[in-house]
Amino acid sequence: MEMGDVTILKKKPIYPVSPELRKYLRFYQRDARLPVAYHDLLNFYESFPVTDKNGRDTLWESPLYPPHELERLHTGLKKVYAMLKANGNLRIVEHKYIDRIDYCKFGNSNPFRIKIVNRLNDIYDYFYVKKADSSRIYGLELEEIFSPNQVNYIVDGETLIEEHIAGIPGDEFARTRMSDPDYNPIRIAKEFVKFNERCKITLLGDMRSYNFVMQITPDFDDFQFRLRAIDFDQQFYEGNLKVYMPQFFKENRAYVQLAMEYLTDKTVIQYQQEEQSSIMYQSKAERYRLRDLRDVCIKDKISTTENIHQLRESLAIHYSDDHYHKCETMTEIIELNIKNVIRMVIA
């Protein structure tokens, strides 16, 4: 596996949700009328930084709202949580309260993180309120279709509500857990190779270690590992192919070094082929949903002509396939990626 030091030079613009995409979301039950919108949460008059248990800045802030506004927001956010988790059944929030609202200025979506607590047992959960961005929504849909993970979100106007994805942040795992003697390094390296392959095929960019989490599941004789993306802002926007390959970010160097130390070229290829096979079967199982998403996405302007042309030229070389030169949209590029995956699997 190669290492690199790729950087993203410009902040991606927010792309509004098109009428066609809203129809798609409505059909697949991803839309709802929300009692609280993203812009409502911006009405705070002051904020203070949130630090972790070691006193380090987390890049999150805790906003302060007028008392009458805070009560309205808390009531509405509890309803939002019920809509996200139980199709609006308010019985699930009967004994819950909003413990805190945090705000992050870092990144494209400037999210609000909501902590909701069950007063009967102090069990808590999180969810997020973000600006609705077409790129992110397409990324969430492709994650649902192609990955082994389910995603849960709803959209209303310019507001996107996302479920919290549990796991250890990738950078924290690499710093504090990767060398745990109880963990099999080959399993961790294998998961990174498969994750790298999936991101490249589905064009999910900017998977630096703080944009994914590691989920660890104890098995009867070992631990199982799964990397999950938690940030979909850079879904098929950039023109640089390496942006879609996590191995080229310096923040992921520990994972790449692990793969180089414990995997051979032969096993890397084997794990890439396993991920390709999984994507092929998923594309067949979800062909109708994938077709509907493709028909919407191909009409949407979600990147620049310059980026599309740069990426198609790189992929034409990467896959030795001149058909990429004819692609005029990111959607056509992903479509050709999937066709190449199918071709490689059945070859």
C-alpha positions as CSV (number, residue, x, y, z in Angstrom):
1,M,0.0,0.0,0.0
2,E,1.3,3.5,-0.9
3,M,1.4,6.4,1.4
4,G,1.0,10.1,0.5
5,D,0.2,13.5,1.8
6,V,-2.8,14.7,-0.2
7,T,-4.5,18.0,0.9
8,I,-7.8,19.6,0.0
9,L,-7.2,23.2,-0.9
10,K,-10.7,24.7,-1.1
11,K,-13.8,24.4,1.0
12,K,-16.6,22.7,-0.9
13,P,-19.7,24.8,-1.5
14,I,-23.1,23.8,0.0
15,Y,-25.3,22.5,-2.8
16,P,-29.0,23.0,-2.3
17,V,-31.4,20.1,-2.4
18,S,-33.1,20.0,-5.9
19,P,-36.8,19.4,-6.4
20,E,-36.0,16.0,-8.0
21,L,-34.0,15.0,-5.0
22,R,-36.8,16.0,-2.6
23,K,-39.2,13.8,-4.6
24,Y,-36.7,10.9,-4.2
25,L,-36.4,11.6,-0.4
26,R,-40.2,11.7,-0.1
27,F,-40.6,8.4,-1.9
28,Y,-38.0,6.6,0.3
29,Q,-39.4,8.2,3.5
30,R,-36.4,10.4,4.2
31,D,-38.4,13.7,4.4
32,A,-40.5,15.1,7.3
33,R,-42.0,18.3,8.6
34,L,-39.7,19.2,11.5
35,P,-40.8,21.3,14.5
36,V,-37.2,22.8,14.7
37,A,-35.1,23.9,11.8
38,Y,-31.3,24.5,11.5
39,H,-31.8,28.3,11.5
40,D,-33.7,28.1,14.8
41,L,-30.6,26.8,16.5
42,L,-28.5,29.8,15.3
43,N,-30.5,32.2,17.5
44,F,-28.0,32.0,20.4
45,Y,-26.6,35.2,21.9
46,E,-23.3,33.8,23.3
47,S,-21.3,30.5,23.4
48,F,-18.4,29.1,25.4
49,P,-15.8,26.4,24.3
50,V,-16.4,22.7,25.1
51,T,-13.3,20.9,26.4
52,D,-12.7,17.2,26.8
53,K,-12.0,15.4,30.1
54,N,-8.3,16.4,29.7
55,G,-9.1,20.1,29.2
56,R,-8.3,20.1,25.5
57,D,-10.4,22.2,23.1
58,T,-12.9,19.9,21.2
59,L,-13.6,22.6,18.5
60,W,-17.3,22.5,19.7
61,E,-19.0,25.4,21.5
62,S,-22.0,25.4,23.8
63,P,-24.5,28.1,22.8
64,L,-26.6,30.0,25.3
65,Y,-30.2,30.8,24.4
66,P,-32.9,33.0,26.1
67,P,-34.9,30.9,28.6
68,H,-38.2,31.1,26.7
69,E,-36.4,30.1,23.4
70,L,-34.5,27.2,25.1
71,E,-37.8,25.7,26.3
72,R,-39.3,25.8,22.8
73,L,-36.1,24.3,21.3
74,H,-35.9,21.5,23.8
75,T,-39.6,20.5,23.2
76,G,-39.1,20.6,19.4
77,L,-35.8,18.6,19.6
78,K,-37.4,15.9,21.6
79,K,-40.1,15.6,18.8
80,V,-37.3,15.5,16.2
81,Y,-35.6,12.6,18.0
82,A,-38.9,10.7,18.1
83,M,-39.3,11.3,14.3
84,L,-35.8,10.1,13.7
85,K,-36.0,7.0,15.9
86,A,-39.6,6.0,16.0
87,N,-41.5,7.6,13.1
88,G,-42.8,10.3,15.4
89,N,-44.0,8.1,18.3
90,L,-43.7,10.5,21.3
91,R,-43.8,7.8,23.9
92,I,-40.1,7.1,23.4
93,V,-39.3,10.6,24.6
94,E,-41.8,10.7,27.5
95,H,-39.0,10.3,30.1
96,K,-36.2,12.0,28.1
97,Y,-34.8,15.5,28.3
98,I,-32.3,17.5,26.2
99,D,-29.2,17.7,28.2
100,R,-27.1,20.0,26.0
101,I,-26.8,21.6,22.5
102,D,-23.3,22.0,21.1
103,Y,-22.3,23.8,17.9
104,C,-19.2,23.3,15.7
105,K,-17.9,26.0,13.4
106,F,-15.3,23.6,11.9
107,G,-16.2,21.9,8.6
108,N,-18.7,22.4,5.9
109,S,-22.0,21.6,7.6
110,N,-21.5,23.6,10.9
111,P,-23.5,21.0,12.8
112,F,-25.3,21.2,16.1
113,R,-24.9,18.1,18.3
114,I,-27.8,17.3,20.5
115,K,-27.4,15.2,23.7
116,I,-30.7,13.6,24.9
117,V,-30.9,11.7,28.2
118,N,-33.3,9.2,29.7
119,R,-34.0,10.5,33.2
120,L,-35.0,7.0,34.4
121,N,-31.6,5.5,33.9
122,D,-29.3,8.3,32.7
123,I,-28.7,6.5,29.4
124,Y,-28.0,9.1,26.7
125,D,-27.8,9.4,22.9
126,Y,-26.8,12.0,20.4
127,F,-28.2,13.3,17.1
128,Y,-27.1,16.1,14.8
129,V,-28.8,19.1,13.1
130,K,-27.1,20.3,10.0
131,K,-27.5,22.4,6.9
132,A,-29.0,20.2,4.1
133,D,-26.4,19.7,1.4
134,S,-27.1,17.6,-1.7
135,S,-23.5,16.2,-1.7
136,R,-23.9,14.9,1.9
137,I,-27.4,13.4,1.2
138,Y,-26.0,11.6,-1.9
139,G,-23.2,10.3,0.3
140,L,-25.6,9.0,2.9
141,E,-27.7,7.3,0.3
142,L,-24.6,5.6,-1.3
143,E,-23.5,4.5,2.2
144,E,-26.9,2.9,2.7
145,I,-26.8,1.2,-0.6
146,F,-23.2,0.0,-0.9
147,S,-21.8,-0.4,2.6
148,P,-22.7,-3.0,5.2
149,N,-24.0,-0.1,7.4
150,Q,-27.5,1.4,7.7
151,V,-27.8,5.1,8.0
152,N,-30.7,7.0,9.5
153,Y,-31.5,10.6,8.6
154,I,-34.4,13.0,7.7
155,V,-34.6,16.2,5.7
156,D,-36.9,19.2,5.8
157,G,-36.2,22.2,3.7
158,E,-32.6,23.4,4.5
159,T,-32.4,21.2,7.6
160,L,-30.8,17.7,7.8
161,I,-31.1,15.5,10.9
162,E,-28.6,12.7,11.3
163,E,-28.4,9.8,13.7
164,H,-25.3,9.5,15.8
165,I,-22.9,6.9,14.5
166,A,-21.3,5.2,17.5
167,G,-17.6,4.3,17.5
168,I,-14.1,5.4,18.5
169,P,-12.9,8.3,16.4
170,G,-10.3,7.0,13.9
171,D,-7.5,9.3,15.1
172,E,-8.1,8.4,18.7
173,F,-8.1,4.7,18.0
174,A,-4.8,5.0,16.1
175,R,-3.3,7.0,19.0
176,T,-4.6,5.0,22.0
177,R,-6.0,1.6,20.9
178,M,-4.3,0.3,17.8
179,S,-1.4,-1.3,19.6
180,D,-3.6,-3.1,22.2
181,P,-2.2,-6.6,22.5
182,D,-5.7,-8.1,22.5
183,Y,-6.4,-6.7,19.0
184,N,-5.3,-8.6,15.9
185,P,-3.4,-6.1,13.7
186,I,-4.1,-8.1,10.6
187,R,-7.9,-7.6,11.1
188,I,-7.5,-3.9,11.6
189,A,-5.3,-3.6,8.5
190,K,-7.8,-5.7,6.5
191,E,-10.6,-3.4,7.4
192,F,-8.7,-0.3,6.4
193,V,-7.9,-1.9,2.9
194,K,-11.6,-2.7,2.4
195,F,-12.6,0.8,3.6
196,N,-10.1,2.4,1.2
197,E,-11.4,0.4,-1.7
198,R,-15.1,1.3,-1.0
199,C,-14.3,5.0,-0.7
200,K,-12.5,4.9,-4.0
201,I,-15.3,3.1,-5.9
202,T,-18.1,5.2,-4.4
203,L,-16.1,8.4,-4.6
204,L,-16.4,9.3,-0.9
205,G,-13.7,11.8,-0.3
206,D,-11.8,13.3,2.7
207,M,-11.8,10.2,4.9
208,R,-9.1,11.5,7.2
209,S,-9.0,9.6,10.5
210,Y,-11.3,12.1,12.3
211,N,-13.9,11.6,9.7
212,F,-14.5,7.9,10.4
213,V,-14.9,5.8,13.5
214,M,-13.8,2.3,14.5
215,Q,-16.5,0.0,15.7
216,I,-15.2,-3.0,17.8
217,T,-17.3,-6.1,18.3
218,P,-16.0,-8.9,20.6
219,D,-16.4,-12.3,19.0
220,F,-16.2,-15.7,20.7
221,D,-12.5,-16.0,19.8
222,D,-11.3,-12.6,18.7
223,F,-12.4,-9.0,18.1
224,Q,-14.1,-7.9,14.8
225,F,-13.4,-4.4,13.4
226,R,-15.4,-2.1,11.1
227,L,-14.5,1.4,9.9
228,R,-17.5,3.6,9.4
229,A,-17.6,7.0,7.6
230,I,-19.2,9.8,9.7
231,D,-18.7,12.7,7.3
232,F,-20.1,12.7,3.8
233,D,-19.5,16.4,2.9
234,Q,-16.9,15.5,0.2
235,Q,-19.1,13.0,-1.8
236,F,-17.9,13.1,-5.4
237,Y,-16.9,16.7,-5.6
238,E,-13.1,16.8,-5.8
239,G,-11.1,16.1,-9.0
240,N,-8.0,14.6,-7.4
241,L,-8.4,10.8,-7.3
242,K,-6.2,10.5,-4.2
243,V,-8.9,12.5,-2.2
244,Y,-11.1,9.4,-2.5
245,M,-8.3,7.0,-1.2
246,P,-7.9,7.3,2.6
247,Q,-4.4,5.8,2.3
248,F,-3.0,9.1,0.9
249,F,-3.9,11.3,3.9
250,K,-1.1,11.8,6.4
251,E,-3.7,11.6,9.2
252,N,-4.1,7.9,8.3
253,R,-0.4,7.0,8.2
254,A,-0.7,4.7,11.2
255,Y,-3.3,2.5,9.3
256,V,-1.2,2.4,6.2
257,Q,1.9,1.5,8.1
258,L,0.0,-1.3,9.8
259,A,-1.2,-2.7,6.4
260,M,2.4,-2.4,5.0
261,E,3.8,-4.3,8.0
262,Y,1.2,-7.1,8.3
263,L,-0.2,-7.6,4.8
264,T,1.4,-8.8,1.6
265,D,0.5,-7.5,-1.9
266,K,-1.4,-10.7,-2.4
267,T,-3.6,-10.3,0.7
268,V,-4.2,-6.6,-0.1
269,I,-5.5,-7.7,-3.5
270,Q,-7.6,-10.4,-1.9
271,Y,-9.3,-7.9,0.5
272,Q,-9.9,-5.4,-2.3
273,Q,-11.6,-8.2,-4.3
274,E,-13.8,-9.1,-1.3
275,E,-15.0,-5.5,-1.1
276,Q,-15.6,-5.4,-4.8
277,S,-17.7,-8.5,-4.6
278,S,-19.7,-7.0,-1.8
279,I,-20.4,-3.8,-3.8
280,M,-21.4,-5.9,-6.8
281,Y,-23.9,-7.9,-4.8
282,Q,-25.3,-4.7,-3.2
283,S,-25.7,-3.0,-6.5
284,K,-27.8,-5.9,-7.7
285,A,-29.8,-6.2,-4.5
286,E,-30.5,-2.4,-4.5
287,R,-30.7,-1.9,-8.3
288,Y,-34.1,-0.2,-8.3
289,R,-33.2,2.3,-5.5
290,L,-29.8,2.8,-7.2
291,R,-31.5,3.5,-10.5
292,D,-33.8,6.0,-8.9
293,L,-30.9,7.8,-7.2
294,R,-28.9,7.8,-10.5
295,D,-31.8,9.4,-12.4
296,V,-32.0,12.2,-9.9
297,C,-28.2,12.7,-9.3
298,I,-27.3,12.8,-13.0
299,K,-29.3,16.0,-13.4
300,D,-27.9,17.7,-10.4
301,K,-24.9,20.0,-10.5
302,I,-22.8,18.9,-7.5
303,S,-19.3,19.5,-8.8
304,T,-17.3,21.6,-11.3
305,T,-16.6,20.7,-14.9
306,E,-12.9,21.0,-14.1
307,N,-13.1,18.5,-11.3
308,I,-15.1,16.0,-13.4
309,H,-12.6,16.2,-16.2
310,Q,-9.6,15.9,-13.9
311,L,-11.1,12.8,-12.1
312,R,-12.2,11.0,-15.3
313,E,-8.7,11.3,-16.7
314,S,-7.1,9.8,-13.6
315,L,-9.6,7.0,-13.5
316,A,-9.1,6.2,-17.2
317,I,-5.4,5.6,-16.3
318,H,-6.2,3.8,-13.0
319,Y,-8.6,1.3,-14.6
320,S,-7.0,1.3,-18.1
321,D,-10.4,2.2,-19.4
322,D,-10.9,4.9,-22.1
323,H,-14.7,4.9,-21.5
324,Y,-14.0,7.4,-18.6
325,H,-13.1,10.1,-21.1
326,K,-16.8,10.2,-22.1
327,C,-18.1,10.9,-18.6
328,E,-19.6,14.3,-18.2
329,T,-20.9,14.0,-14.6
330,M,-19.8,12.5,-11.4
331,T,-22.8,10.2,-11.5
332,E,-21.5,8.7,-14.8
333,I,-18.1,8.2,-13.3
334,I,-19.5,6.2,-10.3
335,E,-21.7,4.2,-12.7
336,L,-18.6,3.3,-14.7
337,N,-16.8,2.4,-11.5
338,I,-19.5,0.0,-10.6
339,K,-19.4,-1.6,-14.1
340,N,-15.6,-2.0,-13.7
341,V,-16.1,-3.6,-10.3
342,I,-18.6,-6.1,-11.8
343,R,-16.2,-6.8,-14.7
344,M,-13.3,-7.4,-12.3
345,V,-15.4,-9.7,-10.0
346,I,-16.7,-11.9,-12.8
347,A,-13.5,-12.0,-14.8
